[in-house]
Amino acid sequence: MTALICGSMAFDTIMVFEDRFKNHILPDQVHILNVSFLVPSMRREFGGCAGNIAYNLNLLGGEGRPMATVGSDFGPYADWMDKAGISRESLKELADDYTAQAYITTDQDDNQITAFHPGAMNRSHLNRVFDEAGVTIGIVSPDGRQGMIDHATQFVEANIPFIFDPGQGMPMFDGDDLNRFLVQATWLTLNDYEFQLFSKRTGKSVEEIANEVDALVITRGGKGSIIYTNSKEINIPVAKIDKLKDPTGCGDAYRSGLLYGLMNNMDWETTGRLAAIMGASKIEVNGTQNHAPTREEIAARFQYNFNYQPW
């Protein structure tokens, strides 16, 4: 099976503020906010939702094909993809644009402030699901607004089941947009904050949302995740970690586990736990594509945490 991973490819500039944002932002003065954070450490990483999900799916042994628009500065990322064994056949390079750029500042509470320049991502609608051969499952993750709308529609028309993962793209859509995605998608995944926004904008409860998809997955950070499917509520525990280093990209790693489980007909209990293992593997390493557990190490970690083998 091949997963078509629609989403952004981006360069991530990641900075760490060695304090807490809350110590420097006065809630009653946000209307005149003017604040600067000293960030002694900075890294430039390869990221973007499509790239991160594909990287993690590759670690699991799954076949993922990112579909995205990139800019003329993409060369170093292309070299990395070749080294990591990630397909570039569904990327479209636009000579007049920069590749999307994210500037992420993380504090000691793992809160994040992100500035994002979309660049070539804004023209993601130039890619078409119909042009991709051999695809059996898909995911629509944060990307250009029109691209997300078009790709969801194209998955439906091509009769390809897909996950809708609005993530940080949520602000681009109103209630009508989100209700349309809900009708189109096979599965829906959100973090707990995104779920609150989704529920408020659609006017639907968790039960109503879950009834419209085969599964609703809500991640809750250190509290694990919940999967609602077939009128059941499945609680997925977190996986043990040695040290929390960098939460950036953990959601993408988690989603790779969801895709792998769906591609291999795993039950939801195992699929959710595998997703948790992938998130834990990522959070222990700085950057979104610097962790590199083997498939055997992933299985061993799963066994250690949950007392059975994932495959």
NUTIMI-384232 format. One record per residue (C-alpha): residue number from 1; residue in three letters; y negated, z, x negated. Coordinates in steps of 0.001 Angstrom, whole numbers. Each point is the difference from the previous one (the first is absolute). Layout:
N
SITE   pos   code        c2        c3        c1
SITE   NUM    ALA         Y         Z         X
...
This chain:
311
SITE   pos   code        c2        c3        c1
SITE     1    MET         0         0         0
SITE     2    THR     -3543      -732     -1125
SITE     3    ALA     -3007      2064      1060
SITE     4    LEU     -3367     -1733       249
SITE     5    ILE     -2583      2604      -974
SITE     6    CYS     -3411      -963      1369
SITE     7    GLY     -2830      2000     -1514
SITE     8    SER     -2429       373     -2846
SITE     9    MET       453      -509     -3714
SITE    10    ALA     -2640      2024     -1820
SITE    11    PHE     -1115      1486     -3258
SITE    12    ASP      -326      3775       392
SITE    13    THR     -2520      1892     -2114
SITE    14    ILE      1116      3611       357
SITE    15    MET     -2206      2933      -990
SITE    16    VAL       710      3727       151
SITE    17    PHE     -2699      2505       930
SITE    18    GLU       987      3312     -1591
SITE    19    ASP     -1340      2084      2869
SITE    20    ARG        15       -89      3803
SITE    21    PHE     -2192     -2286      2091
SITE    22    LYS      -571      2821      2475
SITE    23    ASN     -1789      2015     -2667
SITE    24    HIS     -2650     -2696      -337
SITE    25    ILE      -419     -1435      3496
SITE    26    LEU     -2045      2089      2438
SITE    27    PRO      1291      -694      3529
SITE    28    ASP     -3409       564      1586
SITE    29    GLN     -1697     -2380     -2446
SITE    30    VAL      2234     -3069       209
SITE    31    HIS     -2791     -1933      1720
SITE    32    ILE     -1855        24     -3360
SITE    33    LEU      3069      -162     -2225
SITE    34    ASN      -789      -791     -3628
SITE    35    VAL      2741      1227     -2289
SITE    36    SER      1518     -1020     -3326
SITE    37    PHE      3410      1021     -1331
SITE    38    LEU       692       169     -3745
SITE    39    VAL      3403     -1593      -617
SITE    40    PRO      1128       517     -3635
SITE    41    SER      3231     -1975       451
SITE    42    MET       311     -3565      1289
SITE    43    ARG      2812     -2547       148
SITE    44    ARG       298     -3566      1204
SITE    45    GLU      3259      -664      1800
SITE    46    PHE      1721     -2795      1886
SITE    47    GLY        25       799      3705
SITE    48    GLY      -641     -1226      3509
SITE    49    CYS      2369       743      2873
SITE    50    ALA      2039     -3197      -305
SITE    51    GLY       416       376     -3748
SITE    52    ASN       920      3680       224
SITE    53    ILE      2525      -447      2806
SITE    54    ALA      1623     -2961     -1741
SITE    55    TYR       222      1915     -3291
SITE    56    ASN      1743      2960      1633
SITE    57    LEU      2316     -2189      2068
SITE    58    ASN       995     -1739     -3221
SITE    59    LEU       912      3390     -1529
SITE    60    LEU      2341       562      2934
SITE    61    GLY      1659     -3363      -545
SITE    62    GLY     -1551     -1621      3071
SITE    63    GLU     -1564     -3446        58
SITE    64    GLY     -3686       197       862
SITE    65    ARG     -2486     -2874      -114
SITE    66    PRO     -3693       968        75
SITE    67    MET     -2225     -2435      1886
SITE    68    ALA     -3660       342      -956
SITE    69    THR     -3133     -1754     -1177
SITE    70    VAL     -1209       817     -3523
SITE    71    GLY     -2952      -954     -2178
SITE    72    SER      -548     -1868     -3245
SITE    73    ASP       230      3286     -1952
SITE    74    PHE      3630       580      1068
SITE    75    GLY      1582     -1012     -3333
SITE    76    PRO       887      3487     -1353
SITE    77    TYR      1538       975      3339
SITE    78    ALA      2016     -3249        90
SITE    79    ASP      1405       802     -3449
SITE    80    TRP       978      3474      1205
SITE    81    MET      1736     -1404      3089
SITE    82    ASP      2051     -2341     -2162
SITE    83    LYS       975      2887     -2267
SITE    84    ALA       956      2181      2986
SITE    85    GLY      1979     -2786      1675
SITE    86    ILE     -2230      -285      3085
SITE    87    SER      -317     -3404      1659
SITE    88    ARG     -3388     -1783      -166
SITE    89    GLU      1013     -3005      2087
SITE    90    SER     -1911      1157      3101
SITE    91    LEU     -3291       835     -1730
SITE    92    LYS     -2989     -2294       428
SITE    93    GLU     -2624        33     -2779
SITE    94    LEU     -3606      -646      1036
SITE    95    ALA     -2136     -1172     -2896
SITE    96    ASP     -3327      1146      1452
SITE    97    ASP       974      3609       712
SITE    98    TYR       888      3178     -1826
SITE    99    THR      3312      1671       733
SITE   100    ALA      -531      3024      2261
SITE   101    GLN     -1202      3076     -1887
SITE   102    ALA       423      3663       989
SITE   103    TYR     -1978      2789     -1637
SITE   104    ILE      1770      3275       789
SITE   105    THR     -1187      3523      -828
SITE   106    THR      2496      2842       529
SITE   107    ASP      -868      3708       -67
SITE   108    GLN      2115      3077      -743
SITE   109    ASP      1010       290      3671
SITE   110    ASP      1329     -3593       -86
SITE   111    ASN     -2806     -1142      2274
SITE   112    GLN     -1177     -3524      -740
SITE   113    ILE     -3246     -1927       275
SITE   114    THR       488     -3763      -318
SITE   115    ALA     -2396     -2919      -324
SITE   116    PHE      1704     -3328       643
SITE   117    HIS     -1175     -3546      -719
SITE   118    PRO      2255     -2381      1955
SITE   119    GLY      -749     -3187     -1931
SITE   120    ALA      2727     -2599       542
SITE   121    MET      1725      2295      2492
SITE   122    ASN     -2594      -973      2607
SITE   123    ARG      1614     -3431       142
SITE   124    SER      3583      1186       375
SITE   125    HIS       210     -2008      3228
SITE   126    LEU       358     -3121     -2185
SITE   127    ASN      3625      1093      -512
SITE   128    ARG      2405      -682      2842
SITE   129    VAL      3294      1672       854
SITE   130    PHE      1282     -3378      1230
SITE   131    ASP      -145     -1359     -3569
SITE   132    GLU      2453      2599     -1328
SITE   133    ALA      3695      -915       -20
SITE   134    GLY      2862      2492       137
SITE   135    VAL     -1970      2956      1353
SITE   136    THR      1942      2387      2239
SITE   137    ILE     -2361      2964       310
SITE   138    GLY     -3695       593      -597
SITE   139    ILE     -2765      2542      -297
SITE   140    VAL     -3685      -387       824
SITE   141    SER     -1809      2465     -2240
SITE   142    PRO     -3747       368      -736
SITE   143    ASP     -1519     -3408      -722
SITE   144    GLY     -2858     -2177      1255
SITE   145    ARG      -645       562      3702
SITE   146    GLN       735     -3573      1086
SITE   147    GLY      3018      -152     -2265
SITE   148    MET      1528      3091      1617
SITE   149    ILE      -616     -1404      3478
SITE   150    ASP      1387     -3442      -865
SITE   151    HIS      3036      1238     -1897
SITE   152    ALA      1054      2359      2799
SITE   153    THR      -211     -2871      2472
SITE   154    GLN      1879     -2327     -2340
SITE   155    PHE      2829      2512      -489
SITE   156    VAL       409       165      3780
SITE   157    GLU       -50     -3790       362
SITE   158    ALA      2530      -337     -2831
SITE   159    ASN      2209      2673      1660
SITE   160    ILE       -99      2171     -3142
SITE   161    PRO       -26      3789       572
SITE   162    PHE     -2761      1819     -1868
SITE   163    ILE     -1558      3352      -766
SITE   164    PHE     -3657       447       890
SITE   165    ASP     -1668      2222     -2606
SITE   166    PRO     -3782        19       602
SITE   167    GLY      -722      2700     -2584
SITE   168    GLN     -3505      -175     -1415
SITE   169    GLY      -582     -3148      2030
SITE   170    MET      -198      2102      3183
SITE   171    PRO     -3839        -8       184
SITE   172    MET        38     -3800       474
SITE   173    PHE      1751       221      3385
SITE   174    ASP      -986      1279      3415
SITE   175    GLY      2293      1190      2763
SITE   176    ASP       695     -3476      1354
SITE   177    ASP       988     -1235     -3467
SITE   178    LEU      2315      2942      -597
SITE   179    ASN      1639      -326      3414
SITE   180    ARG       688     -3660      -746
SITE   181    PHE      1578       895     -3350
SITE   182    LEU      2068      2651      1780
SITE   183    VAL      1436     -2606      2376
SITE   184    GLN       741     -2380     -2860
SITE   185    ALA      1498      2380     -2577
SITE   186    THR      3631      1041      -205
SITE   187    TRP      -801      3219     -1886
SITE   188    LEU     -3229      1933      -589
SITE   189    THR      -774      2275     -2943
SITE   190    LEU     -3062      2246      -381
SITE   191    ASN      -991      3160     -1808
SITE   192    ASP      -989      2981      2143
SITE   193    TYR     -3741      -732      -179
SITE   194    GLU       515     -3689       763
SITE   195    PHE      2157       970      2962
SITE   196    GLN     -2826      2099      1464
SITE   197    LEU     -2354     -2983      -293
SITE   198    PHE      2598     -2378      1425
SITE   199    SER       645      2297      2952
SITE   200    LYS     -3703       510       701
SITE   201    ARG      -846     -3711      -138
SITE   202    THR      2964     -1158      2096
SITE   203    GLY      -193      2919      2426
SITE   204    LYS      3743       552      -376
SITE   205    SER      2057      3086      -778
SITE   206    VAL      2677       169     -2669
SITE   207    GLU      2655      -498      2685
SITE   208    GLU     -1732     -3057      1441
SITE   209    ILE      -446     -1564     -3435
SITE   210    ALA      3591       725     -1016
SITE   211    ASN      1298     -1605      3207
SITE   212    GLU     -1603     -3330      -921
SITE   213    VAL      1725      -414     -3394
SITE   214    ASP      3513       419     -1330
SITE   215    ALA     -1265      2833     -2191
SITE   216    LEU     -3260      1830      -675
SITE   217    VAL      -182      1588     -3448
SITE   218    ILE     -2677      2619      -709
SITE   219    THR      -310      1351     -3541
SITE   220    ARG     -1501      3467      -492
SITE   221    GLY      -433       397     -3751
SITE   222    GLY      1557      3228     -1244
SITE   223    LYS      1406       717      3479
SITE   224    GLY      2365     -2972       -90
SITE   225    SER        87     -2638      2718
SITE   226    ILE      1130      -528      3594
SITE   227    ILE      1788     -3046      1373
SITE   228    TYR       -80      -557      3751
SITE   229    THR      2711     -2390      1182
SITE   230    ASN      2302      -354      3003
SITE   231    SER     -1643      3019      1646
SITE   232    LYS       907      2084     -3067
SITE   233    GLU     -2259      1845     -2415
SITE   234    ILE      1464       -52     -3509
SITE   235    ASN     -1585      2370     -2508
SITE   236    ILE       170     -1228     -3587
SITE   237    PRO      -503      2646     -2702
SITE   238    VAL     -1926      -594     -3205
SITE   239    ALA      1904      -590     -3219
SITE   240    LYS      -394      2516     -2821
SITE   241    ILE     -2401      -956     -2774
SITE   242    ASP      -435      1302     -3530
SITE   243    LYS     -3779      -397      -149
SITE   244    LEU     -2609     -1515      2277
SITE   245    LYS     -2074     -2386     -2086
SITE   246    ASP     -1448     -2811      2113
SITE   247    PRO       352      -633      3757
SITE   248    THR     -1407     -3533      -206
SITE   249    GLY      2617     -2468      1222
SITE   250    CYS      2436      2584      1372
SITE   251    GLY      -277     -1470      3486
SITE   252    ASP       884     -3444     -1336
SITE   253    ALA      3005      1420     -1863
SITE   254    TYR      1107      1717      3220
SITE   255    ARG      -257     -3282      1908
SITE   256    SER      2246     -1731     -2520
SITE   257    GLY      2708      2495       973
SITE   258    LEU      -515      -839      3673
SITE   259    LEU       340     -3713      -735
SITE   260    TYR      3116       495     -2112
SITE   261    GLY      1658      2113      2671
SITE   262    LEU      -768     -2553      2701
SITE   263    MET      1196     -2871     -2186
SITE   264    ASN      3305      1780      -589
SITE   265    ASN       643      1350      3520
SITE   266    MET      -294      3641     -1043
SITE   267    ASP      -413      2675      2660
SITE   268    TRP     -3469      1485       385
SITE   269    GLU       966      3347     -1503
SITE   270    THR      1011     -1730     -3248
SITE   271    THR     -2829     -2539       123
SITE   272    GLY     -2634      2736       331
SITE   273    ARG      1524      2071     -2787
SITE   274    LEU       157     -3016     -2305
SITE   275    ALA     -3671      -643       760
SITE   276    ALA      -749      3633      -902
SITE   277    ILE      1836      -390     -3303
SITE   278    MET     -2084     -3060      -885
SITE   279    GLY     -3224      1845       815
SITE   280    ALA      1066      2942     -2154
SITE   281    SER       870     -2289     -2917
SITE   282    LYS     -3479     -1502       136
SITE   283    ILE     -2008      3194       387
SITE   284    GLU      1306      1376     -3314
SITE   285    VAL     -1564     -2868     -1982
SITE   286    ASN     -3593     -1163      -389
SITE   287    GLY      -649     -3472      1411
SITE   288    THR      1716     -1907      2774
SITE   289    GLN      2488     -2074     -2017
SITE   290    ASN       763      2125     -3075
SITE   291    HIS      3048      1888      1281
SITE   292    ALA      3250     -1788      -776
SITE   293    PRO      3114      1848      1192
SITE   294    THR      3192     -2035       -44
SITE   295    ARG      1954      -521      3191
SITE   296    GLU      2573      2463     -1313
SITE   297    GLU     -2703      2598      -650
SITE   298    ILE     -1367      -481      3516
SITE   299    ALA      3491       578      1442
SITE   300    ALA       497      3090     -2176
SITE   301    ARG     -3319      1448      1115
SITE   302    PHE       916      -687      3627
SITE   303    GLN      3321      1810      -509
SITE   304    TYR     -1755      2972     -1619
SITE   305    ASN     -2473       341      2867
SITE   306    PHE      2156      -812      3019
SITE   307    ASN      3612       548     -1085
SITE   308    TYR      1296     -3468       764
SITE   309    GLN      -268     -3514     -1428
SITE   310    PRO     -2387     -2585      1464
SITE   311    TRP      2355     -2916      -742
